[in-house]
Amino acid sequence: MKCPVCDNYPLEYLPINQAFFRHLDFTTVKPSGVIGRCPACQILINILQDNEVVKVSHLYASVEYSQSKQTDQTFMVKEYTLPVSRSFLQAELVGPYLTMEKPIILDIGCFDGSLLVEFDRRLPGSELHGYDVNEHCRKFFPRKDNFHFWTADLGNLPAGFDLICVSHSLTLVHNLVEFFHQIKRLLKPQGLLFIQGPDISHNPHAILQGDQYQCFTAQILKNLLNHFGFDLIPLEQHWFNRDLVVLAQPNAGQSPSCRYEEDNSIYRCLAYINEQAAKLQNLVNSHRTIVLGTTINAAFVDSVIGPRLAVFADENPHRLGRRFRDKAVIHPQNLQDNDTVIIPYGAYAEKIRERFVREYHGNFICV
């Protein structure tokens, strides 16, 4: 199989002997998988069989997915006293770059239109378009004269956007060549492209998404944007430490040069995940073993230690009272002194542990 992006070389195949999960609820979809790496542009492709591609397409177009509350996630950041949504923070980041009075904005993978609602609050009178492959999301989309919902084919949308947002949906694009062809068509010559998504160099577990088509690091995304004729615009931010957060603009020239820089992060990611699995398997049983969070990181821990994991703990009020991977979710305030709480967040785990030691009971282990 040649690289589907640059078509330069056959892919290098990297087997992963850990469970893969679906994005909807992080249930296990298969016990192992394969990642293809391009030796030229460095893109990382999730190798899927034809029947798996069909399942992915059906999932993201399903009623079940439209009801999955993808925009419920909240963040505590020092600038605000109450939890804020990802959409709120994204609009805060990108809003200052929109200097025109009434920008025309498109959000690809808009879900319920939450990001467009935030732009509407900051930039009254903007023309706001949302595109999603899931027709069922239309019922949750804002019903205002300046809001427009699109589905089916991106090729049906009119050109002339000042900003296109691709938030946590680039990994789900099956044909990147056609996708970026449409992005170049839809954007104004000086238009902006905003991309946010998982960075496997900061969150290696993101490679275990069984229903994504590719995964990225900062360098791989830079190579990809350069390949399709985009220049990066520096964007300073500290709110999304484990994500890629990028602004880009089409090259001014007609024939931009394309250079690929090598990125070997995938090998470090695989080594980290295997080492983490070995460490988890060697943990000594306690009164209760609990993992923090209801993320892919937490699902990975559950896939490794299985029955030894009692419950999940999560501070997000939207998660409480629900089950995650068929186990209860409790608030950390219900932890007990002799509970062992696993914090599976790599370089960021220690900072979390320091706060939890001050605020809650339990024995906290960083992995």
C-alpha positions as CSV (number, residue, x, y, z in Angstrom):
1,M,0.0,0.0,0.0
2,K,1.5,3.3,-1.1
3,C,1.1,6.4,1.0
4,P,-2.4,7.8,0.3
5,V,-1.2,11.4,0.9
6,C,2.1,11.8,-1.0
7,D,2.1,8.6,-3.0
8,N,5.9,8.4,-2.7
9,Y,6.7,5.1,-1.0
10,P,5.0,2.0,0.4
11,L,3.9,2.3,4.0
12,E,6.0,0.8,6.8
13,Y,3.7,-1.4,8.9
14,L,3.9,-1.2,12.7
15,P,1.9,-3.8,14.7
16,I,0.4,-2.7,18.1
17,N,-0.4,-5.5,20.5
18,Q,-2.8,-3.5,22.6
19,A,-6.6,-3.0,22.5
20,F,-8.1,-0.4,20.2
21,F,-11.2,1.6,21.2
22,R,-14.0,3.5,19.5
23,H,-14.3,7.2,20.1
24,L,-18.0,7.2,20.9
25,D,-17.7,5.5,24.3
26,F,-14.2,4.0,24.4
27,T,-15.5,0.4,24.3
28,T,-12.9,-2.1,22.9
29,V,-13.3,-2.7,19.2
30,K,-10.4,-5.1,18.6
31,P,-7.5,-6.6,20.6
32,S,-4.7,-5.2,18.4
33,G,-4.1,-3.2,15.3
34,V,-1.6,-1.9,12.8
35,I,-0.4,1.6,12.0
36,G,1.1,2.4,8.6
37,R,3.9,5.0,8.5
38,C,5.0,6.9,5.4
39,P,8.8,7.1,5.2
40,A,8.5,10.4,3.2
41,C,5.7,12.7,4.5
42,Q,5.6,10.7,7.8
43,I,1.8,10.4,7.9
44,L,0.5,7.7,10.3
45,I,-2.4,5.7,8.9
46,N,-4.7,3.4,10.9
47,I,-4.8,0.3,8.7
48,L,-8.4,-0.8,8.5
49,Q,-10.1,-3.6,6.6
50,D,-13.0,-2.7,4.3
51,N,-15.6,-3.9,6.7
52,E,-14.0,-1.7,9.5
53,V,-14.3,1.4,7.2
54,V,-18.0,0.7,6.7
55,K,-18.5,0.4,10.4
56,V,-16.7,3.7,11.0
57,S,-18.8,5.4,8.4
58,H,-22.1,4.0,9.9
59,L,-21.0,5.0,13.4
60,Y,-20.4,8.7,12.7
61,A,-23.7,8.9,10.7
62,S,-25.8,7.2,13.4
63,V,-28.4,8.4,15.8
64,E,-26.4,7.0,18.6
65,Y,-23.4,9.2,17.8
66,S,-25.6,12.3,17.4
67,Q,-26.9,11.7,21.0
68,S,-23.4,11.2,22.5
69,K,-22.9,14.7,24.0
70,Q,-19.5,15.2,22.3
71,T,-19.4,18.8,23.5
72,D,-19.9,18.1,27.2
73,Q,-16.2,18.2,28.1
74,T,-15.2,21.0,30.4
75,F,-11.9,22.5,31.5
76,M,-10.6,24.3,34.6
77,V,-8.2,27.0,33.5
78,K,-6.7,29.7,35.7
79,E,-8.2,32.5,33.8
80,Y,-11.8,31.5,34.7
81,T,-13.2,30.6,38.1
82,L,-15.8,28.1,36.7
83,P,-15.3,25.2,34.2
84,V,-15.5,26.3,30.6
85,S,-16.1,24.3,27.4
86,R,-13.6,23.5,24.7
87,S,-15.7,25.6,22.3
88,F,-15.5,28.6,24.6
89,L,-11.7,28.4,24.8
90,Q,-11.3,27.8,21.0
91,A,-13.4,30.9,20.2
92,E,-11.3,32.9,22.7
93,L,-8.1,31.7,20.9
94,V,-9.2,32.3,17.3
95,G,-11.6,35.3,17.7
96,P,-8.8,37.9,17.8
97,Y,-7.5,36.8,14.4
98,L,-10.9,37.6,12.8
99,T,-10.5,41.3,12.1
100,M,-13.4,41.7,9.6
101,E,-16.7,43.0,10.9
102,K,-18.9,40.1,10.0
103,P,-16.8,37.0,9.2
104,I,-18.1,34.0,7.3
105,I,-17.2,30.9,9.3
106,L,-17.4,27.2,8.6
107,D,-17.1,24.5,11.2
108,I,-16.4,21.0,9.7
109,G,-17.5,18.3,12.1
110,C,-19.8,20.9,13.8
111,F,-21.9,18.3,15.8
112,D,-24.4,20.5,17.7
113,G,-22.9,23.9,16.6
114,S,-21.4,24.8,20.0
115,L,-18.3,26.4,18.5
116,L,-20.4,28.5,16.1
117,V,-22.5,29.6,19.1
118,E,-19.4,30.9,20.8
119,F,-18.4,32.9,17.6
120,D,-21.9,34.3,17.4
121,R,-21.6,35.6,21.0
122,R,-18.3,37.4,20.2
123,L,-19.0,38.4,16.6
124,P,-22.7,39.3,16.2
125,G,-23.9,39.3,12.7
126,S,-21.4,36.7,11.5
127,E,-22.5,34.2,8.9
128,L,-22.1,30.8,10.5
129,H,-22.1,27.5,8.7
130,G,-21.8,24.0,10.2
131,Y,-21.0,20.8,8.3
132,D,-21.3,17.3,9.7
133,V,-21.7,13.9,8.1
134,N,-24.4,13.1,10.7
135,E,-27.8,14.4,9.4
136,H,-29.2,13.7,12.9
137,C,-27.2,16.5,14.4
138,R,-29.4,19.0,12.5
139,K,-32.0,18.7,15.3
140,F,-29.5,20.1,17.9
141,F,-28.1,22.8,15.6
142,P,-29.1,26.4,16.4
143,R,-32.2,27.7,14.6
144,K,-31.2,31.3,13.8
145,D,-31.2,33.2,10.5
146,N,-27.4,33.4,10.4
147,F,-26.8,29.7,11.1
148,H,-26.7,27.2,8.3
149,F,-26.4,23.4,8.6
150,W,-24.8,21.3,5.8
151,T,-24.3,17.6,5.4
152,A,-23.6,15.0,2.6
153,D,-20.8,16.4,0.2
154,L,-18.4,19.2,1.1
155,G,-18.4,19.9,-2.7
156,N,-22.0,21.3,-2.3
157,L,-20.9,24.2,-0.1
158,P,-20.3,27.6,-1.6
159,A,-16.8,29.1,-1.5
160,G,-15.8,32.3,0.3
161,F,-15.1,31.5,4.0
162,D,-12.9,33.7,6.2
163,L,-12.4,30.9,8.7
164,I,-12.7,27.1,8.5
165,C,-12.5,25.1,11.8
166,V,-11.6,21.4,11.9
167,S,-11.8,20.5,15.6
168,H,-11.1,16.9,16.5
169,S,-12.3,15.7,13.1
170,L,-9.2,15.7,10.9
171,T,-8.3,12.2,12.2
172,L,-11.7,11.1,10.9
173,V,-11.2,12.2,7.3
174,H,-10.9,9.2,5.0
175,N,-9.5,10.9,1.9
176,L,-7.2,13.7,2.9
177,V,-6.3,14.6,-0.7
178,E,-9.9,15.4,-1.6
179,F,-10.5,17.0,1.8
180,F,-7.8,19.6,1.4
181,H,-8.8,20.2,-2.2
182,Q,-12.1,21.3,-0.9
183,I,-10.6,23.3,1.9
184,K,-8.5,25.3,-0.6
185,R,-11.6,25.8,-2.7
186,L,-13.8,26.9,0.2
187,L,-11.3,29.4,1.8
188,K,-10.8,33.0,0.7
189,P,-7.2,33.6,-0.5
190,Q,-6.4,35.2,2.9
191,G,-8.7,32.9,4.8
192,L,-7.7,31.0,8.0
193,L,-7.8,27.3,8.8
194,F,-8.0,26.3,12.4
195,I,-7.2,22.7,13.3
196,Q,-7.2,21.1,16.8
197,G,-6.8,17.4,17.6
198,P,-4.9,14.8,19.6
199,D,-1.1,15.0,19.5
200,I,0.3,11.4,20.0
201,S,3.7,12.8,21.1
202,H,1.9,14.3,24.2
203,N,-0.9,11.6,24.4
204,P,0.4,8.3,23.0
205,H,-2.9,6.6,23.8
206,A,-4.5,8.5,20.9
207,I,-3.0,6.0,18.5
208,L,-5.4,3.4,19.9
209,Q,-8.5,5.0,18.5
210,G,-9.9,2.2,16.4
211,D,-12.3,4.4,14.4
212,Q,-9.8,7.0,13.2
213,Y,-8.0,7.0,9.8
214,Q,-4.8,8.8,10.8
215,C,-3.0,10.4,13.8
216,F,-0.7,13.3,14.1
217,T,2.2,15.0,15.8
218,A,3.1,18.7,15.4
219,Q,5.7,17.8,12.7
220,I,3.5,15.4,10.8
221,L,0.7,18.0,10.7
222,K,3.2,20.6,9.5
223,N,4.3,18.3,6.8
224,L,0.7,17.7,5.8
225,L,-0.2,21.3,5.6
226,N,3.0,22.1,3.7
227,H,2.2,19.3,1.2
228,F,-1.2,20.8,0.5
229,G,0.0,24.4,0.2
230,F,-0.6,26.0,3.7
231,D,1.7,28.2,5.8
232,L,1.5,28.0,9.6
233,I,0.6,31.0,11.7
234,P,2.1,31.1,15.2
235,L,-0.6,30.5,17.8
236,E,0.5,30.7,21.4
237,Q,-1.8,28.8,23.8
238,H,-1.5,26.9,27.1
239,W,-5.0,25.5,27.5
240,F,-4.7,22.3,25.5
241,N,-1.4,20.8,26.5
242,R,-2.1,17.4,24.9
243,D,-3.6,18.6,21.7
244,L,-2.3,20.1,18.4
245,V,-3.7,23.6,18.1
246,V,-2.8,25.2,14.7
247,L,-3.7,28.2,12.5
248,A,-2.8,28.1,8.9
249,Q,-3.3,30.1,5.7
250,P,-3.1,29.1,2.0
251,N,0.3,29.8,0.4
252,A,0.3,33.0,-1.6
253,G,2.2,31.4,-4.5
254,Q,0.8,29.0,-7.0
255,S,3.6,26.4,-6.7
256,P,4.9,26.2,-3.1
257,S,7.9,24.1,-2.4
258,C,7.2,21.0,-0.2
259,R,9.8,19.7,2.3
260,Y,9.1,16.9,4.7
261,E,10.8,16.7,8.1
262,E,11.3,13.3,9.7
263,D,9.3,12.5,12.8
264,N,10.0,9.3,14.8
265,S,7.5,9.9,17.6
266,I,5.5,6.8,16.8
267,Y,8.3,4.6,18.0
268,R,8.5,6.4,21.4
269,C,4.7,6.2,21.7
270,L,4.6,2.5,21.1
271,A,7.5,1.9,23.6
272,Y,5.7,4.0,26.2
273,I,2.4,2.2,25.9
274,N,4.0,-1.2,26.1
275,E,6.0,-0.1,29.2
276,Q,2.9,1.3,30.8
277,A,1.0,-2.0,30.2
278,A,3.8,-3.9,31.9
279,K,3.8,-1.6,34.9
280,L,0.0,-1.9,35.2
281,Q,0.1,-5.7,35.1
282,N,2.6,-5.7,38.0
283,L,0.6,-3.4,40.3
284,V,-0.2,-5.0,43.7
285,N,-3.9,-5.3,44.4
286,S,-5.4,-2.9,47.0
287,H,-8.7,-2.4,48.8
288,R,-10.0,-0.8,45.6
289,T,-8.2,-0.1,42.4
290,I,-9.6,3.0,40.6
291,V,-8.5,4.9,37.5
292,L,-8.9,8.6,37.1
293,G,-11.0,9.8,34.1
294,T,-13.3,8.5,31.5
295,T,-10.9,8.9,28.6
296,I,-9.1,6.7,26.2
297,N,-6.2,6.7,28.8
298,A,-8.6,5.3,31.4
299,A,-10.0,2.7,28.9
300,F,-6.5,1.5,28.2
301,V,-5.9,0.9,31.9
302,D,-9.2,-1.1,32.1
303,S,-8.2,-3.1,29.0
304,V,-4.9,-4.1,30.7
305,I,-6.0,-4.9,34.3
306,G,-9.7,-5.7,33.7
307,P,-11.4,-7.3,36.7
308,R,-8.9,-5.7,39.1
309,L,-10.3,-2.3,38.3
310,A,-13.3,-1.5,40.6
311,V,-14.6,1.9,39.3
312,F,-13.6,5.0,37.5
313,A,-13.3,8.5,39.2
314,D,-14.1,11.7,37.3
315,E,-14.7,15.3,38.4
316,N,-16.8,16.1,35.3
317,P,-20.4,16.4,36.6
318,H,-21.7,15.2,33.2
319,R,-20.0,11.8,33.8
320,L,-21.3,11.1,37.2
321,G,-24.2,8.6,37.6
322,R,-23.3,7.0,34.2
323,R,-21.4,3.8,33.5
324,F,-18.1,3.7,31.6
325,R,-17.0,0.4,30.1
326,D,-19.7,-1.2,32.2
327,K,-18.3,0.1,35.5
328,A,-19.6,2.9,37.8
329,V,-18.2,6.4,37.7
330,I,-17.7,8.2,41.1
331,H,-16.6,11.6,42.1
332,P,-13.1,11.8,43.7
333,Q,-14.6,13.1,46.9
334,N,-16.0,9.6,47.4
335,L,-12.5,8.1,47.4
336,Q,-11.3,6.3,50.6
337,D,-7.9,6.3,52.3
338,N,-7.0,2.8,51.3
339,D,-8.0,3.2,47.6
340,T,-5.3,3.0,45.0
341,V,-6.0,5.6,42.3
342,I,-4.2,5.2,38.9
343,I,-3.5,8.5,37.1
344,P,-2.6,7.4,33.5
345,Y,-1.6,10.8,32.0
346,G,2.1,10.6,31.5
347,A,4.0,13.8,31.9
348,Y,0.9,15.6,33.2
349,A,0.1,12.9,35.8
350,E,2.3,14.3,38.6
351,K,0.7,17.7,38.5
352,I,-2.7,16.1,38.8
353,R,-1.5,13.9,41.7
354,E,-0.2,16.9,43.6
355,R,-3.7,18.5,43.5
356,F,-5.5,15.3,44.3
357,V,-3.3,14.6,47.4
358,R,-4.4,18.0,48.7
359,E,-8.1,17.6,47.9
360,Y,-9.0,14.0,48.2
361,H,-8.4,10.7,50.0
362,G,-6.5,7.7,48.5
363,N,-3.1,6.5,47.3
364,F,-2.3,8.1,43.9
365,I,0.0,6.3,41.4
366,C,1.2,8.1,38.2
367,V,1.7,5.9,35.2
